Amino acid sequence: MHLPAIFPYPLRRARRALRRLGVAGGERRNWDSVQQFVFIVTYGRSGSTLVQKLIGGLPGYHIRGENSDALRGLVRSYQAALKAKEEFGKQPTPPDTPWYGAYDIDPRSYGETLADQFVRQILMPPPDARAVGFKEIRYFHEPEELETYIAFIRQFFAPARFVFNTRNPEAVAGSSWWKEKPREEVVAQIADWNRTIEAYVARHPQDCLLVHYDAFVADPERLRPLFEFLGEPYDPDYVAQTLEKRLQH
């Protein structure tokens, strides 16, 4: 299974469709202000909520928290439609054949529609949002799907920026969130995920950035590359204030 060549996400078409759909009460939203999508890729107790807060607090940024990996199902649905088209829809077939209609499936259009609905129903950005996205800790529940998962996002949410967040495995394993698993198993698993993240970012430096929780907490200047990556000015006072405020979770 492979994804087709990457096509830029048709923002203007999506915005027109979203404006036609509108929202409850007949209100229509203007999506023309959205300039980029930002996705925070990580795992549980990595400090990702702090990264979410840092990015989401920037002017014009609308960064949601977790959604229980709602996007994965859409990615799988797109891949199923793509498989049906590529394997059984190369030629028209009559109504009495098993794959009747597969020829008419348009995977690209379907993927665009799925992305449109995800933005409208899950992300729900305000009209003045410049950057839209969310953080999720479940990308590694199915690590073998990481490449195709992010490829789908890259294709249908362009221009997309991926911020990968890691943390010391020992610190992660010490969290009560992982108490159901043996500590040694958690440490090994997080170390493996960190290696996967580092390798992926190294292969995709054009739209991926790695931040390490332990590093930027010890030295906030380590966050300067994050702001440059997003195209935003680095504000040390804003960063210091955000890092100092305790999170409620």
Secondary structure, DSSP 8 states (H G I E B T S, - for coil): ----S-----HHHHHHHHHHH--GGG-----TT--EEEEEE--TTSSHHHHHHHHHTSTTEEEE---SSHHHHHHHHHHHHHHHHHHH-SS---TTSTTTTGGG--HHHHHHHHHHHHIIIII---TT-SEEEEEES-GGGSGGGHHHHHHHHHHHS-SEEEEEEE--HHHHHTSGGGTTS-HHHHHHHHHHHHHHHHHHHHH-TTTEEEEEHHHHHH-GGGGHHHHHHHT----HHHHHHHHHS----
